[in-house]
Amino acid sequence: MFGKIKDKIKNTYVIKNYSKIYPYVKPYMFRALLAVLITIPIGSMDAVIAWSLKPYMDVVMVEKNTASTNYIPLLIIIFSVLQSLLNYTATYLNTWVGCKIANDVKMDLFKKLMHYDAGFFDKRNSGDIQFQFNNQVDMACNGLLSNLKLFTTRVFSSFSLIAVLFYNSWQLAIVAVVVLLGALYPLTTIRRKIKSLFNKSIFSGAAVMTHYNETYSGNRIITSYNLYDYQFSRFKETLHSVFKIGIKMIQRTGIISPLMHFVVSLGIALIIWLGSYLIVTHQITAGNFVSFIAALIMLYNPIKSIGNNFNSVQLSLIAMEGVFGTLEGVPAITDRPGAKPLKSVKKEIEYKNVNFEYIPGKPVLKNICLKVKIGETIAFVGNSGGGKTTMVNLLPRFYDVKSGQITIDGTDIRDFTLDSLRDKISIVFQDNFLFAGTIRENILLGKKDATPQEIDNAVKSACLEEFISSLDKGLDTQIGERGVLLSGGQKQRIAIARAFIKNAPIVILDEATSALDNKSEAVVQAAIDNLMKDRTVFIIAHRLSTVRNADKIVVVNYGELVESGSHEELLAREGSIYASLYKTQLK
């Protein structure tokens, strides 16, 4: 009863996974089927060679007659050449189909990755992302397809060789098949043995990638702080963890191939003993026996090493589960059913009793209530970690509120489509990310179809004219990965130009000048002043001198909105936290 239930579950699992991968195989079905069909003659040709030994032995070795068997060596050569050609064709087709399927899966995963929310990335390091969305696909597709030809070839080869066994001696064939099943039985335990180690292997492999990524991105920190020993010790510890997992994998599965080898050797010994008896009693001829032994060795030899290949296939199947699990994952922040596009922002933005927490039970924002009229400039100030950045991150829905709501013109922002909401918002961060490429390409990220006039206006408004004119290639100058060839001020102004060309009605400035020196800050501030004209602006700043002209200054301390007003109003207010902060900075 339990066996039937287990088989039913297994069959359901196979069907379920087949239905998932079928859409990726379907466009390449002809080549995929052709690659499988080619393995039929590849495997069957082994049997032809084994079968031909019977007449050769009986006629040549026993009857000493070569006239009727001259065709056999030629036949073997022809079949071997055909087998080699078909083998190459099957390998080519498998590789072609495998790479196409892997690329299609990766493209779908990459699309999904780009639409995940900020919280998803907060909880993962770069190595995890790279493994989950790239390496795991290679492990699943390449591992399966590289072994698919091997297994299909051996399946057809095994059936044809078993047929030769029964043709020569049904008694010996029964013994051979029983031994074969006994040798293959340990393979049924592989999945259970390795699945518990697979997740640990993923974690350790991702950690290794993270070390490389950190060393690349943080090379200047490592150099300036002489962190060579520190970084190396962390890397060494991770490699040691990978080593231990690899050893455990061998401990759990390494015995399988030697065990199969031992069982197969017992089978061959038993066949030789029983075959000798059958020859002596004239139940089979010497030709039968030689043909049988040749077929048996061709059948058994691959079985001895199939354990390692089967191990790889099981790892690939487990990786495939992970791939489809990722594909089926749903980002925490998506469009609500029936969400409508945000066409314009006309009246006001309002925070209504907004509460938010990154970690359950540890609130970051508490009952925030705030109205912002369109066209106003709002500055958020207060203690570090008090929730200022979180407040503005909720507006483009990098995160969603835990309770309460944020509205635009009275409509909850969750009722707008994500794309239309974010189209209305431009953001300039403290450390803006620039993509490898040219200055022009990075500016055009704000509007891909911008006209030359719009680009010129953006460059001028962002105070980039003098800098661009000093470059030999101007806007077409390469800036290196993450803009490493630019100064902080230059990167900020390119980011501002990108925001200009987007021309969104809402602008968020997240400490856009806090990391700059006084000279760079002055230039960037002039660009920011241009960007702020005729827009609704949210400013986060530690330097209070940069927010004096804001229409409203909001003080956020420990997740609560404690006071708000203009610069003059807050300075004049008795016991004002803002006044205390401002005077402290002046000193």
Wavefront OBJ file of the C-alpha trace (Angstrom):
o trace
v 0.000 0.000 0.000
v 2.682 2.453 1.061
v 4.738 1.461 -1.981
v 1.833 2.381 -4.263
v 1.423 5.715 -2.524
v 5.147 6.378 -2.856
v 5.066 5.495 -6.566
v 2.042 7.723 -7.080
v 3.791 10.655 -5.413
v 6.934 10.013 -7.464
v 4.958 9.838 -10.720
v 3.092 13.039 -9.829
v 6.429 14.752 -9.115
v 7.864 13.654 -12.486
v 4.759 14.825 -14.374
v 4.760 18.128 -12.498
v 8.391 18.852 -13.333
v 7.916 17.741 -16.936
v 5.050 20.214 -17.291
v 7.318 22.969 -15.976
v 10.230 22.329 -18.299
v 8.142 21.480 -21.375
v 7.556 25.151 -22.410
v 11.334 25.621 -22.554
v 11.897 22.424 -24.538
v 8.968 22.940 -26.936
v 10.654 25.511 -29.273
v 13.540 23.087 -29.794
v 11.523 19.854 -29.698
v 12.595 18.633 -33.150
v 16.312 18.823 -32.365
v 15.788 17.464 -28.863
v 13.888 14.418 -30.167
v 16.406 13.931 -32.963
v 19.224 13.913 -30.399
v 17.392 11.210 -28.429
v 16.487 9.133 -31.504
v 20.111 9.133 -32.665
v 21.076 7.371 -29.426
v 19.010 4.316 -30.479
v 21.411 3.178 -33.218
v 24.405 4.361 -31.176
v 23.460 2.002 -28.346
v 22.213 -0.797 -30.600
v 25.480 -1.009 -32.526
v 27.247 -2.410 -29.459
v 24.929 -5.388 -29.678
v 25.799 -5.935 -33.358
v 29.483 -6.284 -32.496
v 28.757 -8.737 -29.665
v 26.309 -10.754 -31.814
v 28.832 -11.068 -34.686
v 31.258 -12.918 -32.424
v 29.042 -16.042 -32.318
v 29.322 -16.978 -36.018
v 32.945 -15.873 -36.004
v 33.835 -18.193 -33.120
v 31.743 -21.119 -34.299
v 32.835 -20.950 -37.942
v 36.433 -19.739 -37.703
v 37.651 -21.005 -34.319
v 35.773 -24.321 -34.300
v 35.215 -25.224 -37.975
v 38.396 -23.469 -39.185
v 36.477 -21.893 -42.083
v 36.987 -18.193 -42.965
v 35.203 -18.013 -46.293
v 31.761 -17.221 -44.873
v 32.929 -14.764 -42.188
v 35.118 -12.352 -44.137
v 32.376 -9.732 -43.954
v 32.439 -9.552 -40.125
v 35.585 -7.364 -39.655
v 34.344 -5.019 -42.400
v 30.916 -4.922 -40.757
v 32.480 -3.996 -37.415
v 34.487 -1.152 -39.033
v 31.418 0.245 -40.825
v 29.289 0.128 -37.701
v 32.052 1.749 -35.605
v 32.380 4.628 -38.097
v 28.604 5.156 -38.127
v 28.515 4.997 -34.359
v 31.227 7.673 -34.109
v 29.442 10.005 -36.545
v 26.110 9.584 -34.801
v 27.801 10.085 -31.448
v 29.223 13.434 -32.604
v 25.845 14.506 -34.016
v 24.031 13.621 -30.781
v 26.613 15.508 -28.704
v 26.273 18.597 -30.927
v 22.454 18.552 -30.824
v 22.372 18.004 -27.048
v 24.757 20.892 -26.476
v 22.827 23.205 -28.826
v 19.469 22.411 -27.232
v 20.917 22.569 -23.715
v 22.450 26.008 -24.208
v 19.242 27.356 -25.776
v 17.100 26.064 -22.901
v 19.565 27.371 -20.295
v 19.609 30.817 -21.927
v 15.803 30.977 -22.057
v 15.545 30.015 -18.383
v 18.212 32.572 -17.453
v 16.361 35.315 -19.315
v 13.145 34.544 -17.429
v 15.045 34.460 -14.140
v 16.764 37.759 -14.934
v 13.411 39.412 -15.662
v 12.116 38.143 -12.335
v 15.284 39.265 -10.525
v 14.895 42.841 -11.776
v 11.354 43.036 -10.430
v 12.110 41.822 -6.916
v 11.644 44.337 -4.122
v 14.413 45.968 -2.096
v 13.707 43.671 0.867
v 14.628 40.659 -1.275
v 18.090 42.090 -1.954
v 18.522 43.217 1.663
v 18.442 39.587 2.797
v 20.849 38.176 0.206
v 24.450 38.709 -0.756
v 25.769 38.925 -4.304
v 27.004 35.325 -4.296
v 23.538 34.009 -3.402
v 21.981 35.991 -6.241
v 24.568 34.867 -8.774
v 24.215 31.225 -7.812
v 20.420 31.218 -7.594
v 19.800 33.059 -10.855
v 22.724 31.881 -12.986
v 24.941 29.049 -11.778
v 22.043 26.892 -10.628
v 20.605 26.997 -14.157
v 23.899 25.756 -15.585
v 24.009 23.012 -12.984
v 20.446 21.956 -13.817
v 20.502 22.177 -17.626
v 24.093 21.298 -18.432
v 24.256 18.535 -15.837
v 21.114 16.880 -17.149
v 21.799 17.289 -20.833
v 25.449 16.276 -20.644
v 24.307 13.005 -19.075
v 21.133 12.634 -21.166
v 22.983 11.269 -24.191
v 25.036 9.011 -21.938
v 21.988 7.525 -20.249
v 19.782 7.223 -23.331
v 22.659 5.595 -25.219
v 23.222 3.153 -22.374
v 19.519 2.382 -22.055
v 19.197 1.416 -25.717
v 22.562 -0.321 -25.588
v 21.433 -2.281 -22.518
v 18.171 -3.426 -24.139
v 19.931 -4.558 -27.303
v 22.719 -6.272 -25.355
v 20.200 -8.028 -23.107
v 18.521 -9.279 -26.285
v 21.889 -10.721 -27.394
v 22.249 -12.363 -23.967
v 18.890 -14.122 -24.282
v 19.658 -15.043 -27.903
v 22.797 -16.866 -26.783
v 21.545 -18.415 -23.510
v 18.359 -17.705 -21.622
v 19.755 -19.422 -18.489
v 22.838 -17.179 -18.354
v 20.750 -14.138 -19.314
v 18.444 -14.531 -16.317
v 21.448 -14.637 -13.987
v 22.967 -11.599 -15.708
v 19.760 -9.528 -15.422
v 19.304 -10.398 -11.725
v 22.896 -9.312 -11.029
v 22.307 -6.119 -13.065
v 19.254 -5.184 -10.981
v 21.208 -5.895 -7.793
v 24.035 -3.630 -8.972
v 21.623 -0.784 -9.832
v 19.667 -0.940 -6.564
v 22.057 1.323 -4.580
v 21.274 4.133 -7.034
v 17.783 4.403 -5.532
v 19.292 5.782 -2.327
v 21.421 8.545 -3.880
v 18.790 11.300 -3.883
v 17.997 10.836 -0.203
v 21.695 10.826 0.680
v 22.662 14.022 -1.152
v 19.592 16.270 -0.900
v 20.320 17.326 2.683
v 23.824 18.401 1.629
v 22.752 20.277 -1.486
v 21.493 23.431 0.254
v 24.680 23.582 2.319
v 26.672 23.210 -0.884
v 24.740 26.087 -2.462
v 25.361 28.300 0.558
v 29.092 27.589 0.588
v 29.434 27.999 -3.174
v 27.594 31.328 -3.029
v 29.836 32.455 -0.164
v 32.931 31.826 -2.318
v 31.480 34.008 -5.085
v 30.655 36.714 -2.559
v 34.301 36.836 -1.450
v 35.405 37.414 -5.039
v 32.739 40.088 -5.560
v 33.664 41.844 -2.314
v 37.347 41.767 -3.166
v 36.615 43.288 -6.568
v 34.291 46.016 -5.283
v 36.196 46.675 -2.064
v 39.757 46.430 -3.391
v 40.630 49.978 -2.275
v 39.373 49.377 1.252
v 41.345 46.132 1.431
v 44.454 47.945 0.249
v 44.101 51.070 2.377
v 43.358 49.158 5.578
v 45.823 46.319 4.854
v 43.017 43.782 5.087
v 44.848 41.103 3.130
v 45.129 38.673 6.054
v 41.568 39.372 7.184
v 40.038 38.792 3.759
v 42.232 35.768 3.096
v 41.295 34.141 6.413
v 37.574 34.555 5.614
v 38.108 33.064 2.166
v 40.142 30.194 3.617
v 37.420 29.422 6.152
v 34.772 29.317 3.410
v 36.895 27.005 1.254
v 37.332 24.735 4.266
v 33.550 24.599 4.611
v 33.205 23.704 0.919
v 35.840 20.997 1.379
v 33.983 19.443 4.331
v 30.709 19.350 2.401
v 32.457 17.747 -0.582
v 33.980 15.092 1.687
v 30.587 14.385 3.267
v 29.142 13.978 -0.223
v 31.815 11.382 -1.025
v 31.273 9.643 2.324
v 27.577 9.267 1.574
v 27.756 8.323 -2.097
v 31.346 7.260 -2.856
v 30.758 3.658 -1.771
v 28.084 3.177 -4.429
v 30.406 2.786 -7.446
v 32.802 0.349 -5.690
v 29.790 -1.640 -4.442
v 28.376 -1.844 -7.956
v 31.811 -2.878 -9.247
v 31.924 -5.696 -6.676
v 28.418 -6.960 -7.528
v 29.205 -6.878 -11.255
v 32.442 -8.820 -10.703
v 30.511 -11.477 -8.759
v 28.047 -11.671 -11.634
v 30.786 -12.200 -14.220
v 32.389 -14.901 -12.070
v 29.037 -16.649 -11.688
v 28.394 -16.442 -15.450
v 31.806 -17.959 -16.259
v 31.204 -20.831 -13.828
v 27.694 -21.556 -15.114
v 28.715 -20.974 -18.755
v 31.508 -23.519 -18.475
v 28.985 -26.090 -17.263
v 26.598 -25.336 -20.149
v 29.407 -25.681 -22.726
v 30.568 -28.989 -21.283
v 26.986 -30.312 -21.320
v 26.563 -29.066 -24.924
v 23.682 -26.758 -24.047
v 25.490 -23.818 -25.698
v 28.368 -23.544 -28.152
v 31.678 -21.811 -27.596
v 30.456 -19.099 -29.976
v 27.377 -18.565 -27.849
v 29.517 -18.238 -24.772
v 32.059 -15.803 -26.286
v 29.267 -13.668 -27.754
v 27.476 -13.753 -24.398
v 30.601 -12.718 -22.461
v 31.325 -9.886 -24.916
v 27.743 -8.595 -24.595
v 27.891 -8.994 -20.812
v 31.122 -6.999 -20.492
v 29.721 -4.282 -22.778
v 26.637 -4.211 -20.545
v 28.396 -4.356 -17.187
v 31.409 -2.093 -17.745
v 29.412 1.162 -17.975
v 27.376 0.058 -14.939
v 30.512 0.066 -12.796
v 30.954 3.819 -13.236
v 27.331 4.834 -13.687
v 27.043 5.694 -9.988
v 29.085 8.872 -10.383
v 27.058 9.950 -13.422
v 23.808 9.195 -11.656
v 25.016 11.234 -8.698
v 25.545 14.211 -11.021
v 22.093 13.748 -12.533
v 20.454 13.769 -9.101
v 22.294 16.979 -8.205
v 21.055 18.479 -11.463
v 17.475 17.422 -10.681
v 17.683 19.009 -7.250
v 19.106 22.149 -8.848
v 16.200 22.120 -11.298
v 13.781 22.067 -8.358
v 15.520 25.179 -7.078
v 15.329 26.857 -10.498
v 11.603 26.254 -10.839
v 11.087 27.265 -7.225
v 12.715 30.597 -8.056
v 10.699 30.976 -11.257
v 7.484 30.370 -9.325
v 8.436 32.828 -6.588
v 6.369 35.986 -6.403
v 7.985 39.337 -5.450
v 6.607 40.803 -2.232
v 5.706 44.026 -4.033
v 3.600 43.675 -7.165
v 0.674 45.368 -8.868
v -2.606 44.871 -7.104
v -5.417 43.276 -9.137
v -7.101 46.090 -11.015
v -4.258 48.580 -10.444
v -4.567 51.653 -12.652
v -1.851 53.832 -14.192
v -0.934 57.065 -12.412
v -1.439 59.655 -15.141
v -0.617 62.854 -13.257
v 0.063 64.273 -9.804
v -2.174 67.277 -9.209
v -2.912 68.069 -5.555
v -1.052 66.392 -2.711
v 0.862 63.425 -1.331
v -0.214 62.229 2.102
v 1.175 59.797 4.675
v -1.764 58.488 6.749
v -0.860 56.726 10.019
v 2.054 54.967 8.324
v 3.809 52.210 10.261
v 6.728 50.203 8.961
v 9.300 47.671 10.174
v 12.124 45.779 8.483
v 12.286 43.182 11.254
v 9.006 42.023 12.825
v 8.514 43.566 16.244
v 11.061 46.340 15.671
v 9.160 49.347 14.278
v 11.087 51.873 12.193
v 8.212 54.283 11.528
v 5.369 54.883 14.001
v 2.058 56.497 13.023
v 3.540 58.951 10.545
v 1.041 61.551 9.342
v 2.178 64.132 6.809
v 0.649 66.144 3.971
v 2.773 67.472 1.122
v 1.244 69.838 -1.409
v 2.313 69.486 -5.014
v 5.122 71.912 -5.761
v 6.398 72.015 -2.165
v 9.901 71.175 -1.043
v 9.959 68.991 2.069
v 13.164 68.331 3.983
v 13.575 65.430 6.421
v 16.154 65.888 9.186
v 16.877 64.127 12.446
v 19.050 61.518 14.088
v 20.865 58.937 11.973
v 18.780 55.782 11.620
v 15.650 57.640 12.669
v 13.633 56.654 9.591
v 14.168 59.533 7.140
v 15.321 57.399 4.220
v 12.660 54.803 4.976
v 9.969 57.455 4.636
v 10.982 58.362 1.095
v 11.683 54.734 0.133
v 8.043 53.940 0.814
v 6.860 56.473 -1.770
v 8.155 54.607 -4.903
v 7.245 51.354 -3.120
v 10.734 50.023 -2.618
v 8.984 48.658 0.454
v 5.300 48.567 1.398
v 3.863 50.017 4.593
v 2.951 47.592 7.373
v -0.172 49.574 8.164
v -1.671 52.894 7.169
v -1.334 54.189 3.639
v 0.397 56.685 1.385
v -1.872 58.441 -1.071
v -1.441 60.594 -4.155
v -4.431 62.828 -4.784
v -6.429 60.689 -2.354
v -5.645 57.318 -3.987
v -3.510 54.689 -2.236
v -0.247 54.334 -4.166
v -0.746 50.536 -4.057
v -3.729 51.045 -6.364
v -1.439 52.447 -9.063
v 0.675 50.252 -11.312
v 4.294 50.131 -10.165
v 5.694 51.272 -13.503
v 3.435 54.339 -13.722
v 4.110 55.277 -10.085
v 7.876 55.100 -10.491
v 7.717 56.965 -13.803
v 6.543 59.984 -11.818
v 9.502 59.892 -9.409
v 13.187 60.744 -9.959
v 15.735 59.841 -7.285
v 19.250 61.117 -6.698
v 21.015 58.992 -4.081
v 24.070 59.713 -1.969
v 26.032 57.109 -3.937
v 24.463 56.885 -7.375
v 24.977 53.763 -9.397
v 26.336 54.324 -12.885
v 26.466 51.542 -15.449
v 29.546 50.654 -17.458
v 29.366 52.557 -20.734
v 29.443 56.201 -21.779
v 28.206 59.364 -20.075
v 25.543 59.705 -22.769
v 24.241 56.161 -22.176
v 23.939 56.787 -18.443
v 22.083 60.070 -18.921
v 19.704 58.490 -21.446
v 18.621 55.938 -18.845
v 16.201 58.651 -17.716
v 14.593 58.782 -21.178
v 15.867 56.504 -23.913
v 14.288 58.443 -26.770
v 15.443 61.896 -25.631
v 16.236 64.379 -28.376
v 19.683 66.017 -28.720
v 18.105 69.245 -27.444
v 16.799 67.496 -24.309
v 20.247 65.988 -23.680
v 21.888 69.411 -24.033
v 19.369 70.960 -21.623
v 19.963 68.181 -19.087
v 23.751 68.599 -19.326
v 23.452 72.361 -18.908
v 20.987 72.148 -15.993
v 23.208 69.587 -14.229
v 26.231 71.931 -14.527
v 28.092 69.375 -16.645
v 28.974 71.590 -19.619
v 32.475 72.536 -18.511
v 33.336 68.958 -17.520
v 31.976 67.458 -20.771
v 33.814 70.013 -22.923
v 37.121 69.066 -21.267
v 36.803 65.446 -22.461
v 38.165 64.388 -25.855
v 35.101 62.258 -26.581
v 32.635 64.425 -24.691
v 29.396 62.614 -23.861
v 30.738 59.459 -25.497
v 33.528 59.082 -22.932
v 33.652 55.669 -21.228
v 33.283 55.916 -17.430
v 34.258 52.379 -16.367
v 32.267 49.957 -14.250
v 30.235 51.799 -11.585
v 31.770 55.051 -12.862
v 35.165 54.403 -11.255
v 36.876 56.872 -13.612
v 34.813 59.797 -12.272
v 34.954 61.885 -9.113
v 32.086 61.869 -6.627
v 30.835 65.251 -7.797
v 30.942 64.227 -11.453
v 28.956 61.074 -10.738
v 26.361 63.074 -8.812
v 25.916 65.543 -11.656
v 25.475 62.730 -14.196
v 22.824 61.266 -11.902
v 21.161 64.690 -11.711
v 21.249 64.974 -15.516
v 19.601 61.555 -15.651
v 16.878 62.833 -13.312
v 16.498 66.013 -15.406
v 15.950 64.119 -18.615
v 13.353 61.885 -16.939
v 11.446 65.050 -16.080
v 9.367 63.431 -13.326
v 7.095 65.696 -11.238
v 8.377 64.238 -7.935
v 12.066 64.338 -6.980
v 13.741 62.564 -4.063
v 17.191 63.759 -2.972
v 18.677 61.267 -0.526
v 21.678 63.061 1.012
v 22.817 63.908 -2.500
v 25.678 66.181 -1.353
v 26.686 64.679 1.999
v 29.685 62.749 0.609
v 31.175 65.682 -1.314
v 33.821 68.259 -0.469
v 32.822 71.927 -0.230
v 33.832 72.807 -3.799
v 32.051 69.813 -5.343
v 29.060 70.388 -3.102
v 28.652 73.943 -4.358
v 28.555 72.815 -8.003
v 26.243 69.887 -7.276
v 23.975 72.075 -5.152
v 23.595 74.481 -8.068
v 22.559 71.529 -10.252
v 20.134 70.363 -7.571
v 18.597 73.834 -7.330
v 17.879 73.660 -11.063
v 16.370 70.183 -10.690
v 14.062 71.298 -7.879
v 12.347 74.037 -9.896
v 8.624 73.452 -10.445
v 8.709 70.002 -8.841
v 7.602 68.375 -5.615
v 10.825 67.645 -3.795
v 11.684 65.379 -0.845
v 15.121 66.105 0.632
v 17.016 64.035 3.163
v 19.957 65.940 4.588
v 22.340 65.919 7.509
v 23.783 69.325 6.614
v 20.983 71.593 7.751
v 22.431 74.531 5.830
v 21.234 72.852 2.621
v 17.558 72.764 3.661
v 17.035 76.321 4.938
v 14.932 77.250 1.907
v 12.614 74.229 2.094
v 8.911 75.034 2.340
v 8.624 72.606 5.225
v 11.236 70.931 7.388
v 10.177 67.707 9.111
v 12.149 66.383 12.080
v 12.071 62.582 12.333
v 13.538 61.033 15.461
v 13.393 57.328 16.321
v 10.658 56.675 13.813
v 8.356 59.463 14.882
v 7.550 62.810 13.307
v 8.320 65.126 16.220
v 8.022 68.584 14.667
v 7.604 70.370 11.360
v 7.612 73.893 9.983
v 9.724 76.335 8.009
v 13.311 77.087 8.947
v 12.326 80.339 10.631
v 9.347 78.801 12.438
v 11.397 75.993 13.904
v 14.223 78.263 15.002
v 11.713 80.478 16.771
v 9.918 77.603 18.484
v 10.800 77.125 22.158
v 12.548 73.806 22.846
v 12.830 73.048 19.144
v 14.898 69.964 18.320
v 15.668 71.431 14.910
v 16.949 74.679 16.472
v 19.222 72.657 18.742
v 20.582 70.637 15.808
v 21.067 73.742 13.680
v 22.964 75.639 16.360
v 25.152 72.615 17.041
v 26.128 72.397 13.361
v 26.840 76.128 13.225
v 29.276 75.780 16.112
l 1 2 3 4 5 6 7 8 9 10 11 12 13 14 15 16 17 18 19 20 21 22 23 24 25 26 27 28 29 30 31 32 33 34 35 36 37 38 39 40 41 42 43 44 45 46 47 48 49 50 51 52 53 54 55 56 57 58 59 60 61 62 63 64 65 66 67 68 69 70 71 72 73 74 75 76 77 78 79 80 81 82 83 84 85 86 87 88 89 90 91 92 93 94 95 96 97 98 99 100 101 102 103 104 105 106 107 108 109 110 111 112 113 114 115 116 117 118 119 120 121 122 123 124 125 126 127 128 129 130 131 132 133 134 135 136 137 138 139 140 141 142 143 144 145 146 147 148 149 150 151 152 153 154 155 156 157 158 159 160 161 162 163 164 165 166 167 168 169 170 171 172 173 174 175 176 177 178 179 180 181 182 183 184 185 186 187 188 189 190 191 192 193 194 195 196 197 198 199 200 201 202 203 204 205 206 207 208 209 210 211 212 213 214 215 216 217 218 219 220 221 222 223 224 225 226 227 228 229 230 231 232 233 234 235 236 237 238 239 240 241 242 243 244 245 246 247 248 249 250 251 252 253 254 255 256 257 258 259 260 261 262 263 264 265 266 267 268 269 270 271 272 273 274 275 276 277 278 279 280 281 282 283 284 285 286 287 288 289 290 291 292 293 294 295 296 297 298 299 300 301 302 303 304 305 306 307 308 309 310 311 312 313 314 315 316 317 318 319 320 321 322 323 324 325 326 327 328 329 330 331 332 333 334 335 336 337 338 339 340 341 342 343 344 345 346 347 348 349 350 351 352 353 354 355 356 357 358 359 360 361 362 363 364 365 366 367 368 369 370 371 372 373 374 375 376 377 378 379 380 381 382 383 384 385 386 387 388 389 390 391 392 393 394 395 396 397 398 399 400 401 402 403 404 405 406 407 408 409 410 411 412 413 414 415 416 417 418 419 420 421 422 423 424 425 426 427 428 429 430 431 432 433 434 435 436 437 438 439 440 441 442 443 444 445 446 447 448 449 450 451 452 453 454 455 456 457 458 459 460 461 462 463 464 465 466 467 468 469 470 471 472 473 474 475 476 477 478 479 480 481 482 483 484 485 486 487 488 489 490 491 492 493 494 495 496 497 498 499 500 501 502 503 504 505 506 507 508 509 510 511 512 513 514 515 516 517 518 519 520 521 522 523 524 525 526 527 528 529 530 531 532 533 534 535 536 537 538 539 540 541 542 543 544 545 546 547 548 549 550 551 552 553 554 555 556 557 558 559 560 561 562 563 564 565 566 567 568 569 570 571 572 573 574 575 576 577 578 579 580 581 582 583 584 585 586 587
